[in-house]
Amino acid sequence: MSLSSSMNELIIRSHQIQMHAVQEGLYNLSQGNEHLRDSLTDWILDLSNVNTCLDYFIQYERQINRQVNEARLENAKQAYEITELKEMVENLQKALDRCAQSQ
């Protein structure tokens, strides 16, 4: 996980904690006010939906980072294999040159 993605998650989690506190406050207000109860309940549900979206974003970012890291690992493996193959070609070329010179 890159630093920027972990910072993104920390910032989002911080906002989620703040949203939870707002939800609690709205819930407490709704208990004492019959006239606003429906509106406050709707706001609480809206915040809950926003929280769900933020959780989805975090999961999406983690999945993308995992795929990027897997691709980087695969590229590194292929680069290593290419280097090995180049060395093998050089060694075979040298051996071929020696055979050609000895004849």
Jmol script that loads the backbone (N, CA, C; Angstrom):
load data "model"
ATOM      1  N   MET A   1       0.856  -1.173   0.000  1.00  0.00           N
ATOM      2  CA  MET A   1       0.000   0.000   0.000  1.00  0.00           C
ATOM      3  C   MET A   1       0.899   1.232   0.000  1.00  0.00           C
ATOM      4  N   SER A   2       0.603   2.125  -0.905  1.00  0.00           N
ATOM      5  CA  SER A   2       1.416   3.328  -0.976  1.00  0.00           C
ATOM      6  C   SER A   2       1.047   4.292   0.145  1.00  0.00           C
ATOM      7  N   LEU A   3       1.943   5.242   0.368  1.00  0.00           N
ATOM      8  CA  LEU A   3       1.716   6.226   1.423  1.00  0.00           C
ATOM      9  C   LEU A   3       0.465   7.040   1.146  1.00  0.00           C
ATOM     10  N   SER A   4       0.268   7.425  -0.120  1.00  0.00           N
ATOM     11  CA  SER A   4      -0.900   8.259  -0.436  1.00  0.00           C
ATOM     12  C   SER A   4      -2.193   7.508  -0.196  1.00  0.00           C
ATOM     13  N   SER A   5      -2.230   6.206  -0.530  1.00  0.00           N
ATOM     14  CA  SER A   5      -3.464   5.457  -0.311  1.00  0.00           C
ATOM     15  C   SER A   5      -3.720   5.233   1.173  1.00  0.00           C
ATOM     16  N   SER A   6      -2.653   5.011   1.952  1.00  0.00           N
ATOM     17  CA  SER A   6      -2.869   4.845   3.388  1.00  0.00           C
ATOM     18  C   SER A   6      -3.299   6.166   4.024  1.00  0.00           C
ATOM     19  N   MET A   7      -2.769   7.286   3.503  1.00  0.00           N
ATOM     20  CA  MET A   7      -3.207   8.592   4.000  1.00  0.00           C
ATOM     21  C   MET A   7      -4.662   8.847   3.622  1.00  0.00           C
ATOM     22  N   ASN A   8      -5.029   8.462   2.393  1.00  0.00           N
ATOM     23  CA  ASN A   8      -6.427   8.597   1.982  1.00  0.00           C
ATOM     24  C   ASN A   8      -7.334   7.845   2.937  1.00  0.00           C
ATOM     25  N   GLU A   9      -6.942   6.631   3.261  1.00  0.00           N
ATOM     26  CA  GLU A   9      -7.775   5.826   4.156  1.00  0.00           C
ATOM     27  C   GLU A   9      -7.853   6.452   5.543  1.00  0.00           C
ATOM     28  N   LEU A  10      -6.730   6.952   6.046  1.00  0.00           N
ATOM     29  CA  LEU A  10      -6.752   7.588   7.368  1.00  0.00           C
ATOM     30  C   LEU A  10      -7.661   8.813   7.376  1.00  0.00           C
ATOM     31  N   ILE A  11      -7.597   9.597   6.319  1.00  0.00           N
ATOM     32  CA  ILE A  11      -8.440  10.796   6.236  1.00  0.00           C
ATOM     33  C   ILE A  11      -9.908  10.398   6.153  1.00  0.00           C
ATOM     34  N   ILE A  12     -10.205   9.413   5.321  1.00  0.00           N
ATOM     35  CA  ILE A  12     -11.600   8.972   5.196  1.00  0.00           C
ATOM     36  C   ILE A  12     -12.096   8.397   6.512  1.00  0.00           C
ATOM     37  N   ARG A  13     -11.287   7.584   7.162  1.00  0.00           N
ATOM     38  CA  ARG A  13     -11.700   7.004   8.455  1.00  0.00           C
ATOM     39  C   ARG A  13     -11.946   8.108   9.487  1.00  0.00           C
ATOM     40  N   SER A  14     -11.133   9.146   9.452  1.00  0.00           N
ATOM     41  CA  SER A  14     -11.328  10.273  10.363  1.00  0.00           C
ATOM     42  C   SER A  14     -12.681  10.931  10.119  1.00  0.00           C
ATOM     43  N   HIS A  15     -13.004  11.140   8.852  1.00  0.00           N
ATOM     44  CA  HIS A  15     -14.299  11.737   8.513  1.00  0.00           C
ATOM     45  C   HIS A  15     -15.455  10.804   8.891  1.00  0.00           C
ATOM     46  N   GLN A  16     -15.236   9.517   8.749  1.00  0.00           N
ATOM     47  CA  GLN A  16     -16.279   8.570   9.136  1.00  0.00           C
ATOM     48  C   GLN A  16     -16.540   8.629  10.645  1.00  0.00           C
ATOM     49  N   ILE A  17     -15.489   8.786  11.413  1.00  0.00           N
ATOM     50  CA  ILE A  17     -15.651   8.913  12.867  1.00  0.00           C
ATOM     51  C   ILE A  17     -16.442  10.176  13.188  1.00  0.00           C
ATOM     52  N   GLN A  18     -16.114  11.268  12.491  1.00  0.00           N
ATOM     53  CA  GLN A  18     -16.858  12.515  12.701  1.00  0.00           C
ATOM     54  C   GLN A  18     -18.323  12.353  12.291  1.00  0.00           C
ATOM     55  N   MET A  19     -18.555  11.664  11.173  1.00  0.00           N
ATOM     56  CA  MET A  19     -19.936  11.431  10.735  1.00  0.00           C
ATOM     57  C   MET A  19     -20.705  10.614  11.757  1.00  0.00           C
ATOM     58  N   HIS A  20     -20.041   9.638  12.337  1.00  0.00           N
ATOM     59  CA  HIS A  20     -20.706   8.820  13.342  1.00  0.00           C
ATOM     60  C   HIS A  20     -21.118   9.684  14.543  1.00  0.00           C
ATOM     61  N   ALA A  21     -20.241  10.600  14.932  1.00  0.00           N
ATOM     62  CA  ALA A  21     -20.569  11.504  16.043  1.00  0.00           C
ATOM     63  C   ALA A  21     -21.760  12.395  15.679  1.00  0.00           C
ATOM     64  N   VAL A  22     -21.795  12.870  14.430  1.00  0.00           N
ATOM     65  CA  VAL A  22     -22.928  13.692  13.983  1.00  0.00           C
ATOM     66  C   VAL A  22     -24.204  12.857  13.985  1.00  0.00           C
ATOM     67  N   GLN A  23     -24.107  11.617  13.536  1.00  0.00           N
ATOM     68  CA  GLN A  23     -25.276  10.741  13.547  1.00  0.00           C
ATOM     69  C   GLN A  23     -25.802  10.551  14.967  1.00  0.00           C
ATOM     70  N   GLU A  24     -24.897  10.340  15.902  1.00  0.00           N
ATOM     71  CA  GLU A  24     -25.294  10.181  17.302  1.00  0.00           C
ATOM     72  C   GLU A  24     -25.980  11.446  17.809  1.00  0.00           C
ATOM     73  N   GLY A  25     -25.385  12.605  17.459  1.00  0.00           N
ATOM     74  CA  GLY A  25     -25.980  13.868  17.881  1.00  0.00           C
ATOM     75  C   GLY A  25     -27.366  14.079  17.283  1.00  0.00           C
ATOM     76  N   LEU A  26     -27.514  13.764  16.010  1.00  0.00           N
ATOM     77  CA  LEU A  26     -28.824  13.895  15.367  1.00  0.00           C
ATOM     78  C   LEU A  26     -29.838  12.942  15.991  1.00  0.00           C
ATOM     79  N   TYR A  27     -29.392  11.748  16.287  1.00  0.00           N
ATOM     80  CA  TYR A  27     -30.285  10.777  16.929  1.00  0.00           C
ATOM     81  C   TYR A  27     -30.742  11.292  18.289  1.00  0.00           C
ATOM     82  N   ASN A  28     -29.810  11.831  19.052  1.00  0.00           N
ATOM     83  CA  ASN A  28     -30.167  12.371  20.365  1.00  0.00           C
ATOM     84  C   ASN A  28     -31.126  13.553  20.237  1.00  0.00           C
ATOM     85  N   LEU A  29     -30.909  14.412  19.239  1.00  0.00           N
ATOM     86  CA  LEU A  29     -31.826  15.527  19.004  1.00  0.00           C
ATOM     87  C   LEU A  29     -33.217  15.037  18.624  1.00  0.00           C
ATOM     88  N   SER A  30     -33.256  13.978  17.836  1.00  0.00           N
ATOM     89  CA  SER A  30     -34.557  13.465  17.393  1.00  0.00           C
ATOM     90  C   SER A  30     -35.361  12.896  18.560  1.00  0.00           C
ATOM     91  N   GLN A  31     -34.691  12.438  19.584  1.00  0.00           N
ATOM     92  CA  GLN A  31     -35.397  11.883  20.742  1.00  0.00           C
ATOM     93  C   GLN A  31     -36.149  12.966  21.515  1.00  0.00           C
ATOM     94  N   GLY A  32     -35.639  14.183  21.460  1.00  0.00           N
ATOM     95  CA  GLY A  32     -36.268  15.245  22.226  1.00  0.00           C
ATOM     96  C   GLY A  32     -37.167  16.156  21.414  1.00  0.00           C
ATOM     97  N   ASN A  33     -37.250  15.923  20.111  1.00  0.00           N
ATOM     98  CA  ASN A  33     -38.015  16.836  19.275  1.00  0.00           C
ATOM     99  C   ASN A  33     -38.882  16.054  18.296  1.00  0.00           C
ATOM    100  N   GLU A  34     -40.167  15.971  18.613  1.00  0.00           N
ATOM    101  CA  GLU A  34     -41.105  15.222  17.782  1.00  0.00           C
ATOM    102  C   GLU A  34     -41.250  15.820  16.388  1.00  0.00           C
ATOM    103  N   HIS A  35     -41.166  17.156  16.272  1.00  0.00           N
ATOM    104  CA  HIS A  35     -41.400  17.822  14.992  1.00  0.00           C
ATOM    105  C   HIS A  35     -40.271  17.577  13.994  1.00  0.00           C
ATOM    106  N   LEU A  36     -39.070  17.423  14.486  1.00  0.00           N
ATOM    107  CA  LEU A  36     -37.922  17.233  13.592  1.00  0.00           C
ATOM    108  C   LEU A  36     -37.515  15.766  13.427  1.00  0.00           C
ATOM    109  N   ARG A  37     -38.190  14.881  14.126  1.00  0.00           N
ATOM    110  CA  ARG A  37     -37.758  13.480  14.153  1.00  0.00           C
ATOM    111  C   ARG A  37     -37.631  12.888  12.740  1.00  0.00           C
ATOM    112  N   ASP A  38     -38.612  13.097  11.877  1.00  0.00           N
ATOM    113  CA  ASP A  38     -38.559  12.524  10.525  1.00  0.00           C
ATOM    114  C   ASP A  38     -37.398  13.103   9.721  1.00  0.00           C
ATOM    115  N   SER A  39     -37.218  14.426   9.790  1.00  0.00           N
ATOM    116  CA  SER A  39     -36.114  15.060   9.057  1.00  0.00           C
ATOM    117  C   SER A  39     -34.767  14.579   9.574  1.00  0.00           C
ATOM    118  N   LEU A  40     -34.635  14.524  10.875  1.00  0.00           N
ATOM    119  CA  LEU A  40     -33.368  14.075  11.457  1.00  0.00           C
ATOM    120  C   LEU A  40     -33.104  12.617  11.120  1.00  0.00           C
ATOM    121  N   THR A  41     -34.139  11.813  11.100  1.00  0.00           N
ATOM    122  CA  THR A  41     -33.973  10.405  10.725  1.00  0.00           C
ATOM    123  C   THR A  41     -33.506  10.287   9.283  1.00  0.00           C
ATOM    124  N   ASP A  42     -34.078  11.112   8.401  1.00  0.00           N
ATOM    125  CA  ASP A  42     -33.636  11.120   7.000  1.00  0.00           C
ATOM    126  C   ASP A  42     -32.171  11.530   6.903  1.00  0.00           C
ATOM    127  N   TRP A  43     -31.759  12.518   7.665  1.00  0.00           N
ATOM    128  CA  TRP A  43     -30.360  12.955   7.643  1.00  0.00           C
ATOM    129  C   TRP A  43     -29.431  11.853   8.138  1.00  0.00           C
ATOM    130  N   ILE A  44     -29.870  11.173   9.174  1.00  0.00           N
ATOM    131  CA  ILE A  44     -29.067  10.060   9.703  1.00  0.00           C
ATOM    132  C   ILE A  44     -28.910   8.983   8.633  1.00  0.00           C
ATOM    133  N   LEU A  45     -30.001   8.679   7.937  1.00  0.00           N
ATOM    134  CA  LEU A  45     -29.929   7.673   6.870  1.00  0.00           C
ATOM    135  C   LEU A  45     -29.029   8.150   5.722  1.00  0.00           C
ATOM    136  N   ASP A  46     -29.091   9.445   5.392  1.00  0.00           N
ATOM    137  CA  ASP A  46     -28.206   9.990   4.353  1.00  0.00           C
ATOM    138  C   ASP A  46     -26.743   9.837   4.754  1.00  0.00           C
ATOM    139  N   LEU A  47     -26.444  10.147   6.005  1.00  0.00           N
ATOM    140  CA  LEU A  47     -25.058   9.996   6.476  1.00  0.00           C
ATOM    141  C   LEU A  47     -24.631   8.528   6.451  1.00  0.00           C
ATOM    142  N   SER A  48     -25.537   7.655   6.762  1.00  0.00           N
ATOM    143  CA  SER A  48     -25.238   6.224   6.708  1.00  0.00           C
ATOM    144  C   SER A  48     -24.917   5.796   5.273  1.00  0.00           C
ATOM    145  N   ASN A  49     -25.665   6.327   4.313  1.00  0.00           N
ATOM    146  CA  ASN A  49     -25.394   6.020   2.906  1.00  0.00           C
ATOM    147  C   ASN A  49     -24.034   6.578   2.462  1.00  0.00           C
ATOM    148  N   VAL A  50     -23.714   7.781   2.918  1.00  0.00           N
ATOM    149  CA  VAL A  50     -22.400   8.362   2.602  1.00  0.00           C
ATOM    150  C   VAL A  50     -21.298   7.484   3.193  1.00  0.00           C
ATOM    151  N   ASN A  51     -21.497   7.016   4.397  1.00  0.00           N
ATOM    152  CA  ASN A  51     -20.523   6.137   5.052  1.00  0.00           C
ATOM    153  C   ASN A  51     -20.328   4.855   4.244  1.00  0.00           C
ATOM    154  N   THR A  52     -21.409   4.297   3.737  1.00  0.00           N
ATOM    155  CA  THR A  52     -21.325   3.092   2.914  1.00  0.00           C
ATOM    156  C   THR A  52     -20.512   3.366   1.652  1.00  0.00           C
ATOM    157  N   CYS A  53     -20.730   4.522   1.034  1.00  0.00           N
ATOM    158  CA  CYS A  53     -19.962   4.901  -0.162  1.00  0.00           C
ATOM    159  C   CYS A  53     -18.476   5.041   0.156  1.00  0.00           C
ATOM    160  N   LEU A  54     -18.161   5.628   1.290  1.00  0.00           N
ATOM    161  CA  LEU A  54     -16.759   5.788   1.679  1.00  0.00           C
ATOM    162  C   LEU A  54     -16.106   4.427   1.923  1.00  0.00           C
ATOM    163  N   ASP A  55     -16.844   3.514   2.553  1.00  0.00           N
ATOM    164  CA  ASP A  55     -16.325   2.159   2.741  1.00  0.00           C
ATOM    165  C   ASP A  55     -16.060   1.490   1.393  1.00  0.00           C
ATOM    166  N   TYR A  56     -16.982   1.695   0.452  1.00  0.00           N
ATOM    167  CA  TYR A  56     -16.804   1.137  -0.891  1.00  0.00           C
ATOM    168  C   TYR A  56     -15.545   1.714  -1.537  1.00  0.00           C
ATOM    169  N   PHE A  57     -15.328   3.013  -1.400  1.00  0.00           N
ATOM    170  CA  PHE A  57     -14.150   3.642  -1.985  1.00  0.00           C
ATOM    171  C   PHE A  57     -12.876   3.049  -1.388  1.00  0.00           C
ATOM    172  N   ILE A  58     -12.848   2.863  -0.087  1.00  0.00           N
ATOM    173  CA  ILE A  58     -11.666   2.294   0.568  1.00  0.00           C
ATOM    174  C   ILE A  58     -11.399   0.887   0.038  1.00  0.00           C
ATOM    175  N   GLN A  59     -12.440   0.069  -0.065  1.00  0.00           N
ATOM    176  CA  GLN A  59     -12.270  -1.286  -0.581  1.00  0.00           C
ATOM    177  C   GLN A  59     -11.796  -1.264  -2.034  1.00  0.00           C
ATOM    178  N   TYR A  60     -12.354  -0.354  -2.820  1.00  0.00           N
ATOM    179  CA  TYR A  60     -11.960  -0.223  -4.226  1.00  0.00           C
ATOM    180  C   TYR A  60     -10.489   0.170  -4.324  1.00  0.00           C
ATOM    181  N   GLU A  61     -10.076   1.137  -3.523  1.00  0.00           N
ATOM    182  CA  GLU A  61      -8.681   1.583  -3.555  1.00  0.00           C
ATOM    183  C   GLU A  61      -7.740   0.452  -3.132  1.00  0.00           C
ATOM    184  N   ARG A  62      -8.131  -0.312  -2.127  1.00  0.00           N
ATOM    185  CA  ARG A  62      -7.299  -1.440  -1.695  1.00  0.00           C
ATOM    186  C   ARG A  62      -7.170  -2.472  -2.808  1.00  0.00           C
ATOM    187  N   GLN A  63      -8.293  -2.765  -3.476  1.00  0.00           N
ATOM    188  CA  GLN A  63      -8.276  -3.744  -4.561  1.00  0.00           C
ATOM    189  C   GLN A  63      -7.391  -3.267  -5.711  1.00  0.00           C
ATOM    190  N   ILE A  64      -7.513  -2.009  -6.082  1.00  0.00           N
ATOM    191  CA  ILE A  64      -6.696  -1.463  -7.160  1.00  0.00           C
ATOM    192  C   ILE A  64      -5.216  -1.496  -6.779  1.00  0.00           C
ATOM    193  N   ASN A  65      -4.897  -1.111  -5.555  1.00  0.00           N
ATOM    194  CA  ASN A  65      -3.494  -1.139  -5.105  1.00  0.00           C
ATOM    195  C   ASN A  65      -2.944  -2.560  -5.111  1.00  0.00           C
ATOM    196  N   ARG A  66      -3.779  -3.520  -4.722  1.00  0.00           N
ATOM    197  CA  ARG A  66      -3.346  -4.920  -4.737  1.00  0.00           C
ATOM    198  C   ARG A  66      -3.042  -5.355  -6.173  1.00  0.00           C
ATOM    199  N   GLN A  67      -3.910  -4.981  -7.111  1.00  0.00           N
ATOM    200  CA  GLN A  67      -3.694  -5.345  -8.510  1.00  0.00           C
ATOM    201  C   GLN A  67      -2.446  -4.669  -9.074  1.00  0.00           C
ATOM    202  N   VAL A  68      -2.229  -3.409  -8.721  1.00  0.00           N
ATOM    203  CA  VAL A  68      -1.033  -2.697  -9.178  1.00  0.00           C
ATOM    204  C   VAL A  68       0.216  -3.376  -8.623  1.00  0.00           C
ATOM    205  N   ASN A  69       0.201  -3.742  -7.361  1.00  0.00           N
ATOM    206  CA  ASN A  69       1.362  -4.407  -6.761  1.00  0.00           C
ATOM    207  C   ASN A  69       1.622  -5.765  -7.405  1.00  0.00           C
ATOM    208  N   GLU A  70       0.545  -6.495  -7.721  1.00  0.00           N
ATOM    209  CA  GLU A  70       0.719  -7.781  -8.394  1.00  0.00           C
ATOM    210  C   GLU A  70       1.324  -7.580  -9.779  1.00  0.00           C
ATOM    211  N   ALA A  71       0.874  -6.553 -10.488  1.00  0.00           N
ATOM    212  CA  ALA A  71       1.417  -6.263 -11.817  1.00  0.00           C
ATOM    213  C   ALA A  71       2.889  -5.862 -11.724  1.00  0.00           C
ATOM    214  N   ARG A  72       3.242  -5.084 -10.719  1.00  0.00           N
ATOM    215  CA  ARG A  72       4.645  -4.697 -10.531  1.00  0.00           C
ATOM    216  C   ARG A  72       5.519  -5.912 -10.254  1.00  0.00           C
ATOM    217  N   LEU A  73       5.007  -6.820  -9.440  1.00  0.00           N
ATOM    218  CA  LEU A  73       5.755  -8.041  -9.140  1.00  0.00           C
ATOM    219  C   LEU A  73       5.937  -8.870 -10.409  1.00  0.00           C
ATOM    220  N   GLU A  74       4.879  -9.001 -11.182  1.00  0.00           N
ATOM    221  CA  GLU A  74       4.966  -9.758 -12.432  1.00  0.00           C
ATOM    222  C   GLU A  74       5.965  -9.108 -13.395  1.00  0.00           C
ATOM    223  N   ASN A  75       5.943  -7.790 -13.485  1.00  0.00           N
ATOM    224  CA  ASN A  75       6.910  -7.082 -14.344  1.00  0.00           C
ATOM    225  C   ASN A  75       8.338  -7.301 -13.868  1.00  0.00           C
ATOM    226  N   ALA A  76       8.540  -7.281 -12.564  1.00  0.00           N
ATOM    227  CA  ALA A  76       9.881  -7.512 -12.023  1.00  0.00           C
ATOM    228  C   ALA A  76      10.347  -8.931 -12.338  1.00  0.00           C
ATOM    229  N   LYS A  77       9.449  -9.905 -12.224  1.00  0.00           N
ATOM    230  CA  LYS A  77       9.806 -11.286 -12.563  1.00  0.00           C
ATOM    231  C   LYS A  77      10.174 -11.400 -14.031  1.00  0.00           C
ATOM    232  N   GLN A  78       9.386 -10.760 -14.884  1.00  0.00           N
ATOM    233  CA  GLN A  78       9.667 -10.824 -16.315  1.00  0.00           C
ATOM    234  C   GLN A  78      10.974 -10.116 -16.661  1.00  0.00           C
ATOM    235  N   ALA A  79      11.246  -9.009 -16.015  1.00  0.00           N
ATOM    236  CA  ALA A  79      12.514  -8.301 -16.254  1.00  0.00           C
ATOM    237  C   ALA A  79      13.690  -9.183 -15.851  1.00  0.00           C
ATOM    238  N   TYR A  80      13.551  -9.889 -14.733  1.00  0.00           N
ATOM    239  CA  TYR A  80      14.604 -10.798 -14.284  1.00  0.00           C
ATOM    240  C   TYR A  80      14.803 -11.937 -15.288  1.00  0.00           C
ATOM    241  N   GLU A  81      13.690 -12.497 -15.772  1.00  0.00           N
ATOM    242  CA  GLU A  81      13.776 -13.574 -16.759  1.00  0.00           C
ATOM    243  C   GLU A  81      14.418 -13.079 -18.049  1.00  0.00           C
ATOM    244  N   ILE A  82      14.084 -11.871 -18.469  1.00  0.00           N
ATOM    245  CA  ILE A  82      14.680 -11.301 -19.683  1.00  0.00           C
ATOM    246  C   ILE A  82      16.180 -11.144 -19.504  1.00  0.00           C
ATOM    247  N   THR A  83      16.609 -10.682 -18.342  1.00  0.00           N
ATOM    248  CA  THR A  83      18.039 -10.536 -18.067  1.00  0.00           C
ATOM    249  C   THR A  83      18.732 -11.891 -18.125  1.00  0.00           C
ATOM    250  N   GLU A  84      18.113 -12.897 -17.523  1.00  0.00           N
ATOM    251  CA  GLU A  84      18.689 -14.245 -17.565  1.00  0.00           C
ATOM    252  C   GLU A  84      18.780 -14.757 -18.999  1.00  0.00           C
ATOM    253  N   LEU A  85      17.726 -14.520 -19.792  1.00  0.00           N
ATOM    254  CA  LEU A  85      17.733 -14.977 -21.182  1.00  0.00           C
ATOM    255  C   LEU A  85      18.794 -14.254 -22.005  1.00  0.00           C
ATOM    256  N   LYS A  86      18.982 -12.955 -21.745  1.00  0.00           N
ATOM    257  CA  LYS A  86      20.026 -12.207 -22.450  1.00  0.00           C
ATOM    258  C   LYS A  86      21.401 -12.784 -22.132  1.00  0.00           C
ATOM    259  N   GLU A  87      21.624 -13.111 -20.864  1.00  0.00           N
ATOM    260  CA  GLU A  87      22.910 -13.704 -20.474  1.00  0.00           C
ATOM    261  C   GLU A  87      23.093 -15.063 -21.140  1.00  0.00           C
ATOM    262  N   MET A  88      22.007 -15.837 -21.217  1.00  0.00           N
ATOM    263  CA  MET A  88      22.091 -17.145 -21.857  1.00  0.00           C
ATOM    264  C   MET A  88      22.411 -16.983 -23.343  1.00  0.00           C
ATOM    265  N   VAL A  89      21.789 -16.023 -23.998  1.00  0.00           N
ATOM    266  CA  VAL A  89      22.063 -15.775 -25.416  1.00  0.00           C
ATOM    267  C   VAL A  89      23.521 -15.366 -25.599  1.00  0.00           C
ATOM    268  N   GLU A  90      24.021 -14.495 -24.737  1.00  0.00           N
ATOM    269  CA  GLU A  90      25.424 -14.075 -24.829  1.00  0.00           C
ATOM    270  C   GLU A  90      26.357 -15.263 -24.667  1.00  0.00           C
ATOM    271  N   ASN A  91      26.077 -16.109 -23.675  1.00  0.00           N
ATOM    272  CA  ASN A  91      26.926 -17.286 -23.450  1.00  0.00           C
ATOM    273  C   ASN A  91      26.868 -18.247 -24.635  1.00  0.00           C
ATOM    274  N   LEU A  92      25.672 -18.441 -25.188  1.00  0.00           N
ATOM    275  CA  LEU A  92      25.543 -19.321 -26.346  1.00  0.00           C
ATOM    276  C   LEU A  92      26.245 -18.732 -27.564  1.00  0.00           C
ATOM    277  N   GLN A  93      26.161 -17.419 -27.718  1.00  0.00           N
ATOM    278  CA  GLN A  93      26.843 -16.763 -28.837  1.00  0.00           C
ATOM    279  C   GLN A  93      28.360 -16.912 -28.717  1.00  0.00           C
ATOM    280  N   LYS A  94      28.839 -16.747 -27.486  1.00  0.00           N
ATOM    281  CA  LYS A  94      30.278 -16.929 -27.261  1.00  0.00           C
ATOM    282  C   LYS A  94      30.703 -18.361 -27.573  1.00  0.00           C
ATOM    283  N   ALA A  95      29.873 -19.325 -27.126  1.00  0.00           N
ATOM    284  CA  ALA A  95      30.198 -20.719 -27.388  1.00  0.00           C
ATOM    285  C   ALA A  95      30.154 -21.008 -28.890  1.00  0.00           C
ATOM    286  N   LEU A  96      29.185 -20.419 -29.571  1.00  0.00           N
ATOM    287  CA  LEU A  96      29.089 -20.591 -31.027  1.00  0.00           C
ATOM    288  C   LEU A  96      30.286 -19.979 -31.728  1.00  0.00           C
ATOM    289  N   ASP A  97      30.701 -18.799 -31.293  1.00  0.00           N
ATOM    290  CA  ASP A  97      31.879 -18.155 -31.865  1.00  0.00           C
ATOM    291  C   ASP A  97      33.139 -18.999 -31.655  1.00  0.00           C
ATOM    292  N   ARG A  98      33.287 -19.588 -30.474  1.00  0.00           N
ATOM    293  CA  ARG A  98      34.444 -20.435 -30.195  1.00  0.00           C
ATOM    294  C   ARG A  98      34.430 -21.656 -31.094  1.00  0.00           C
ATOM    295  N   CYS A  99      33.238 -22.231 -31.296  1.00  0.00           N
ATOM    296  CA  CYS A  99      33.135 -23.400 -32.171  1.00  0.00           C
ATOM    297  C   CYS A  99      33.497 -23.025 -33.612  1.00  0.00           C
ATOM    298  N   ALA A 100      33.033 -21.871 -34.031  1.00  0.00           N
ATOM    299  CA  ALA A 100      33.310 -21.433 -35.403  1.00  0.00           C
ATOM    300  C   ALA A 100      34.801 -21.151 -35.589  1.00  0.00           C
ATOM    301  N   GLN A 101      35.464 -20.623 -34.580  1.00  0.00           N
ATOM    302  CA  GLN A 101      36.888 -20.307 -34.681  1.00  0.00           C
ATOM    303  C   GLN A 101      37.740 -21.583 -34.628  1.00  0.00           C
ATOM    304  N   SER A 102      37.279 -22.585 -33.933  1.00  0.00           N
ATOM    305  CA  SER A 102      38.077 -23.805 -33.808  1.00  0.00           C
ATOM    306  C   SER A 102      38.007 -24.665 -35.058  1.00  0.00           C
ATOM    307  N   GLN A 103      37.067 -24.398 -35.936  1.00  0.00           N
ATOM    308  CA  GLN A 103      36.974 -25.224 -37.151  1.00  0.00           C
ATOM    309  C   GLN A 103      37.792 -24.686 -38.239  1.00  0.00           C
TER     310      GLN A 103
END
end "model"
wireframe off; spacefill off
backbone 0.3
color backbone group
